[in-house]
Amino acid sequence: RWNVLHLSPTTARFLQQAGGVPARRLTDQVRPELRDEVHAVLHRALEDPAPHLSPAVAVAFNGAPHHVVVIAQRHAPGGEGRTLILVTFL
């Protein structure tokens, strides 16, 4: 379901929480510029345990352009038969 279980302190700049009820799904929280690539690497990580990298995506932070790469990798199995995926933004 792509629900977020934990966030590191520096993740905030890659996410945008809309007004209303807080989103739990990563694909609903991530900045629009990164949404397609996050969705794609999450699906690839479910199919194959190897790390999966997205192409570089142009994102503006405080008006300055940056290129962001998303890495998704299956993590140790979660409880209740869940598959956990570690997502890293570079």
N, C-alpha and C positions, 0 to 999 in steps of 0.2 A: 504493500500500500504506500510505500515511500515515506512513511511517517518518520519524523525526526525524533531521535532518542537522546541526542547529546549535541551541544554546539561548543566549539572552542571560542575563546574570547575574541578572536580576530575574524570570525566568520560573518559578522554583522554587515560588513560592506558588500558582501555578495548576495545578501538577502534583502527583500523588501516586503514588509508585512503590510497588507492592505487594511483599511478600516473595517470594523465589525468584528465578528468572531475570529480569533486567531487561527491561522491555518496551521495544520500539523504536517501536511505533506510537503516534502522538500520541493517538489515541482510546482507547488503553489506559492512557496516562499521565495524562491530564487529570483534574482533580477530577470526581467523579460529577455534581455540579450543572451542570457545563459540557459534559458529554459529548454530549448530544443536539444542542446548538447548534453545537459544533465540527464534529460529523459533518455537519450540514446545510450549514454555510458551506463546508466542504471540497468537498462535492458541487456546490454552486452555482458555486464558483470553477473547477471543471473544465469546466463547461458554458459559462461566460462569463468573459472576461478582466477584466471590471470588478471593483472591490472589492465585497465582499459583507459586510454587517454583520448580526450576530445581534441579536435583541431583548436588552434588558438582563436579566441573570440575577442573582438574589440569591445572594450567596456570603458566608459569615462568615469573616473573617480575624481570628484571635485573639479570637473572640467578638463582634467588631464587624461589623454587616452592611454590605455594600458591593454595588453593582451593577456587574457586569462585562459588557462588550460584546466580542464576538469579531469580528475583521475577518480575512477571508481573501482573498488576491489572488494570481493567477498571477504568477510571477516569471519571469525570463529562463529559457528552456529549459535543462534540465540535460543532461548527457551521456547517451549511450545511449538517446535518445528519451524520457527521463523528463520529466515535467511537475513543476516545482517550485512550491510554494504557500507564500507568506509568511503566517504566522498571527500576529496581534497581539492581545494582551489589553489592553483599556482598563478 
